[in-house]
Amino acid sequence: MDRRNILAAGAVAPILAMPAITHAQTRIRWRMPGSFPKSLDTLYGAHERICRRVREMTDGAFEITPFGPGEVVPALQVMDAVGNGSVECGYTSAYYYLGKDPSLCIATCLPFGMSSRQLWSWLQEGGGKQALAEVYRDQGVIGIPAGNTGAQMGGWYRREINSVADLQGLKFRIAGFGGNILQKLGVVPQLIGGGDIYPALERGVIDGAEWVGPYDDEKLGFQRVARFYYAPGWWEYAPSIDMMVNPAAYEALPSHYKAILEAACSETWHWMMARYDSLNPTALRRLIAAGTQLRIFPREVLNASYRATQEFYAEVGAANPRFRRIHQTWDSYRLDQTQWFRIAEDTQANFLAAASAAAR
């Protein structure tokens, strides 16, 4: 072989070898336990979707394996496991852990809060993500918005709710601040993981329960053990769900893997919302056809709930300066959004609802 061929061969060999070396250096395997039942192709489906999209966008080099509640850690201990480094990441709702810091509830949703579009706007453009970053940091995690259910229902009850008096002594499964607020009205709140709600209702351990909305609720079978289904779910207008990541694991990622992770979570946030909006209407019709009694909370109950909510925010803010500070920015943004939507969207929606009803 002449000198030119030797030099050419020497130049090509490293180039051919580089992809294999780079691929070996960036191969990453994570575990992601979650808080939601595997039977739900919405919540757990979003959990799986993030893992699949990350795998697809990295040609399998970055592999995240999803796990259901109890397979690695219990449903309501996901954030703790991520924070202490037992796992690299998890899929859960921040408000499950509000006992550690009430500001975590803002990351999911606040009662009488913003719609899904408004919340996304606050997180991305209104300083929400930056404000919440310090809250997550104190828990040893990084929180990435990765799902949203859209508007939820007000739950299932064994008996009708006709007045505030009917709430007295009611044992009700509920998560987040909604439980604290309803407690002011006489409710006995219970925080129970999704997979344990049905047996608790069936055995009479609780008198009612809220979960998400018609599609998921039907799958979990609540209509078989409680007859009355109420709206609106004022405590969860549009809860956001997080992929929580251990900071050390996150910082060890190549920069383009971080971008891919963020993209997969953002994509899934909107996918989940679209899926619920598609599936809930037909599920509600099925439930009603099968005997579910749809009810709207009386104005008396909603007014009392709203007053109790504002009192509660003032109490929490007085005890927790960070909550007060973030809540003030959140509330200011909410008011602006509400005024804008009343003009630009609600007028259109109200007209269309009336016109459609008149045309039938």
C-alpha positions, 0 to 999 in steps of 0.5 A: 500500500502506498503512502497516500492509501495509508494516510487515507485509511488512517483518516477514515478509521477514526471517523467510522469509529466515532458514532459507536463511541459516542453512542456508548457514551450517551447510553442512559437508563432511568427508572420512573415510578408513578402515582397513577393506576396502570389501568388508566390509559390517560394518566398512566398512558401519559407516563408511558408516552413520555418514556416512549417519546424520549426513546424515539427521539434518541434512537433508544440511547436514552431509555426510561422505564415506567413503573406503576404505584407500588412496583418500585415505591408507593403511589404517594412517595414518588417525590421522596424517592426522586429527591433522595436519589432512589430513582432518577425520576418519577411521574406524580402530582406536586400537591400530593406532598403539600404537607412538606410545603404548601407552595407545592399545591400551586404547582398542580392547581389551586381551588377556583384557579385557572383553566389549562390554557391559562395555567400553561400561559402562567407557567411558560410566560408568566414566570410560574416555572421560575417561581416554582423552581425554588419550591422544587429545589427544596424538595431535592427535585426538578419539576417539569410540567408533563400533563394536564387533565383539563377541567375535572368533576366534583366527585361521586356521592352516596347522597345528594348535596342540597346545602352546606349542611349536607357536607357536615361529617361527610367522609370524602376522598380528596387531594390538595387544598380542596380537602383543607377548604372542605374541612372548614365546611364540615367535611372529613377529608381523606387522601387515598391513592387512586387504586384504593378509592373504589374499595373504600367507597364500596365498604363505606369507609368513605361517603364520596370521592373525587378523582378526575372526570367521566372517562377515568371515573368510569374505568375505576367503576365509581358509578357502581358504588355511588349514584350522584355525580357532581360538577364543577370540580372547583378545587381542580379546574386544570391540575398540572402533573409533573415529571420530577427529576433528581438534580444530579441525574438531570445535570449528568444528561447531555444538553440535547437529552435535557432538551428532548426531555423537556420537549417530550414533557411539553408534548405530553402535557398537551396530548393528555389535555386533548385526550381528556377533552376527546373522551370525557363527553362520550363517557359522561353520556354512557354514565348517565345512560346507565343510571348516574344522576348528574348534579350541579353544586347548589350556588349556596355550596359554591359561594360558601366554598369560595369564601372558605377558599379565600380565608384559607389562602390568607391563613396559609399566606400568613404562615408561609411567606413564600406561598404568599409571594407566589400566590400573589403573582399567580392570582394577579395573572389569574385575574388578568386571564379571567377578564380577557377570557370573559371578553374574548372567549366566554361571550362566544362560548355562551352564545354558541351554547344557547344557539346550539340548544335553540337549534335542536 
